[in-house]
Amino acid sequence: MASFLDKVEAAIAARVRAEVDARVPERERAKGRSDPSCTLAMGSLGLGIPRTALAASAGLPALLVVWGGIVAGDVVHALSRRRDRR
């Protein structure tokens, strides 16, 4: 079961990457200035779905740990981008 879920997670991650690549304007790619925030958001959701399915069988504490980790990663990223802009 775990290998199946790993395959599902890898497939979702690949789809998210492909979707983000398709939406980034060509001129931004040429400049090398794509926005990593969109990639992080899509990746968080894409990876959060299978992790939620796994954690749901373990109960509410596991769900809180999984989503707490995802939210913490997003917050750290947002704060680091704010600091970089100053």
SVG drawing of the C-alpha trace seen along z (x, -y; Angstrom):
<svg xmlns="http://www.w3.org/2000/svg" viewBox="-9 -47 27 49">
<polyline fill="none" stroke="black" stroke-width="0.4" points="0.0,0.0 2.8,-2.4 4.5,-1.9 1.2,-2.6 0.8,-5.9 4.4,-6.8 3.6,-6.3 0.5,-8.4 2.4,-11.2 5.1,-11.1 2.5,-11.3 0.8,-14.3 4.1,-16.1 4.9,-15.6 1.5,-16.9 2.0,-20.0 5.4,-20.7 4.1,-20.3 1.1,-22.6 3.4,-25.3 5.9,-25.0 3.0,-25.5 1.8,-28.6 5.1,-30.4 5.4,-33.0 8.2,-32.3 9.8,-35.7 10.1,-35.0 11.8,-31.7 14.2,-33.5 15.1,-36.0 15.4,-33.2 13.0,-35.1 10.1,-32.7 8.1,-33.0 8.8,-30.1 5.7,-30.9 3.3,-29.4 5.4,-26.3 5.4,-26.0 1.7,-26.5 0.9,-24.0 3.4,-21.5 1.9,-21.9 -1.5,-21.1 -0.4,-18.3 1.6,-16.6 -0.9,-17.4 -3.6,-15.3 -1.9,-11.9 -0.3,-12.8 -3.8,-13.6 -5.1,-10.3 -2.3,-8.5 -2.6,-10.5 -6.4,-10.2 -6.1,-6.5 -4.0,-7.5 -6.4,-10.0 -6.7,-13.8 -3.3,-14.2 -1.6,-12.8 -3.6,-15.2 -2.6,-18.1 1.1,-17.2 0.9,-16.7 -0.9,-20.0 1.1,-21.8 4.3,-20.9 2.9,-22.1 1.7,-25.4 5.0,-25.9 7.0,-25.4 4.8,-27.9 5.1,-30.5 8.9,-30.1 9.0,-30.6 6.8,-33.7 8.8,-35.3 12.1,-34.6 10.7,-36.3 9.7,-39.3 13.1,-39.6 14.8,-39.3 12.7,-42.2 13.9,-44.6"/>
</svg>
